[in-house]
């Protein structure tokens, strides 16, 4: 299956990244857990991480876990507040966590995007942010997300995509392809709702080791997708997930088979 390199984020595809929702919101005493997860992911080739102020202490914990890796990693995070003052404070903290720069700054759930974009563009022009994006988890907001995409002011979107959540196929993915925007997939495992999955024997024809790998590869095999960001608190799962970012890719028949296995 031929692939192109979509998006204006500089990320080479396909990419299995590391999400931090619910998994890295850890107290200081448990920092070692995050350190092991990040190390496991990086050992297997992961070079993209994603977080948000919405995720409690996850940004700070992730920043500490990236010690020694920052030069190699693509950091995607978010602004999540309607307050301009708090938004700037969030960015200031992120710059402290991530060595003075953010690779992809996303407006989380489109909160106050019209007021945030102008000053974020100034931060980008000043070199503290490389690219800008927008996210939303709800299909009811995809019309607004499409409007933001059409402004030409963002470089990437983050959306849910898995065999049970396919609303983005109607407008968002075609529009991202048309505009040349990067696409980061949240909830590729449906936040665990699609796990543990079928009998391992049913995965042999797909050439994967785990059901999670099948779901990640299902999303990555859509050539409009730039990256998937499964979250995990297990170093072993982080390593297994990262291996889904290698060819061969699923064609239409394999993707339909994964969908059938999902029921």
N, C-alpha and C positions, 0 to 999 in steps of 0.2 A: 504494500500500500504506500503510494507516494505521499510525502508530506511537504508542506511548505512551512515557513517560519512566520506565523501570524503575529501581529501586534507590534506596538512601538515601544516595548519595554526593554528590549535588549536581551530578554531571556530566550535562550535556545530551547526549542521544544524537541521532544516532550519532556516534561519535568514533573517528578513527584516531589512535592514540597512537604513541609511539616507545619500543620496547623497547631494552634495552642488553645483553642476554645475548650474549656472545662478540664484540661489536662495539665497545664502549667501554672494555674492559679494556686500556687503553693506557698506555704509559710517559709520563712527564711531557713528554718531547721530542716526543710526538705529540699533544699537547693540541689543536693546531690542527685535526686531523682531526675530533675531536668537536665543536669549535666550528662547523665548516662543516656537519656533519650536523644539529646542532641548529638552526642558522640556516636551513638549507634547509627543515627540517620546519616551523619557525615561519613562514617566509615563505608556506608553503602552507596554514597554518591549524591545524597541530597544537598542542594545548594540554595534552596529557597525556603524561607520561613515566613510565617504570617501571624500577626497578632493584632491587638486592639486595646484601647483603654477600657472597653466594655468587659474585658476578660479578667478583671481584678488585677492581681499582681503579675499576670502572665508576661507583660512587656518587660518588667524589671527582671523577673526570673530568667526570661529568655536572653536578655542582654548579658547577664552574668554568665549564662551557659555558653554564650558565643565567644567568650574570652579565648583568644587564640585563633578563632575562625573568621572574624569579621571581615578580613580582607578578601575572603573567598566566597562570602555569602551574599545573597540578594535578600534584603530585608523589606518585606511588605508589611505596613501597619496602617493605622486608620486614625481619623479624627472623628470623635463621637460626642458631640455636644451641640446645643443650639447657641451657646454663648461664645462670642468672638474672643473674649478674654480667656475663657477656659480652653478654647481650641488652641490658642497660641501657647498656653501653658502646657497643654498636652504635647505639642510639637517640641517645646523646649525640653521636656522630660525625655522624649524619644531621642532627641539628638544627644542627650547625655547617656542614655542607655546604649545607643548604637554607634558610638564613636564619631559623632558629629555629622552624620548624614543618614537620610532615609532613601532607599532606592525607589520604592513605590508608596506614595501616601494616598490613601483612599478615603473618601468621604463615606463613613459607615452608615448604611441604611438611608443614604441621601439626606441625612439630617442637616438642614440649613445649607444645602449645597450652593444656593445662589449667593449667599453672603460669604461662604468660605472660599469659593474658587478664586476670587480676585487676589486675596492675600496669599493663598497657597501658590498661585502662579508667580507672585513676587518672590516667594521663598525658593521656588524652583529656579527662577532666573538668577537668584543669588547663589545657587549651587548647593543649597542644603537639602534639597529634594531633587531626585532625578526625573521621576515620572509621576503623573497624577492619575487617580482612578476613582471609581464609585462602586458601591456595593448595594445589593438588596437581596433579602432572602425570600420575599413574598411575591407571588405571581401578580397580586393586585397592584404592586408598585412598578411592574415592568414597563408600563406605558410611560411613567415618569423617568425611569431609567433610560428608556430609548430617547426621550427628549434630551437628557443630559448628553448621551452619546452623540446626538446629532449636532451639538454645539461645536464639536471639533476641539474641545478644550481638555479632554481627558484621553489617556492612552490605553486604559484597560478597564475592564469590569470584572466584578466577582459575583458569581451567581450559583445557586444550587443546581446540580445536575447529576442524576442517577437514573436507573431504569424505572423508578417510581415517581420521579419528579422531572418531567420533560417539557414543561411549559416554555422553557427558553428556546426550544427548537422552532417555535412559531415566529418570533420576531427578533429576539435578542441575539442569538447566534448568527442568523443571516445578516443582521445589521452590523455585528462586529466584524464579520468577514468583509462586508462591503466597505466599511470604514477603516479596515486595517487595525483593529483594536485587539489587544491581548485579552484573553479570557482565562480567569482563574476560577476553578470549580471548587466551591465549598460543598460540604455534605455529600461527597462522592460515595460514602457508605451509608447515607441516610441517617447519620448520627447513630449508627449501630442498628437501626431498624431492619436492615437487610442481612444482618449477621445472626447466627453463625453460617448459614448457607447450606448448600446441598452436600451430599456425600462426596468426599474428595475424588472418588473414582469418576464422577461425572465431569471433573475438570480436566481430565487427561487430554481430551481433544483440543482444549484451549491452550495447552502448553504452559500452564501456570501452576504454582505450588499451593496457593491458597485462594479461598473465595474472595478475600479482600483484594488480592492482586487482580482477579478477574474483573471486579467492579471498577478498580482504578484504571485498568487497561481499557475497559469498555468506554470510559469517558475520554481517555487520552487518544483513543483511536478515531475520535471525531477530529478531523484536521483543523477545525476552528478553535480547538481547545489548546491553550498554552500550558496550563499546569493544573494539577489537582493537589489539594492540601489536606490530606487526612490527618486527624489529630490522634495521638496515642500517648499513653504514659508508660509504654513498654519498649525498651530498647530493641528487643527482638522483633516486635511488630514494626518498629520504625525501619529496621533493616529489610524485613520482608517487603514492606510497602514500597521502599525505594526501588526494589528490583522490578517492579511493574513498569518502570520508565525505560525499558529496553525493548527493541523489536524482537520478533515480528509483531506487527499490529493486527488487531482484529479487522477482518473485512465485514461486510453486511451480514453474512451467514453466521459468523461467530458472535457478532453483537446481538442478533436475534436469539441465538441460543442462550446467551446470558440473560436476556429479558425473559425468556421462557422459564429459566431456572428460578427467576425471581418470583414467578407466579402472578 
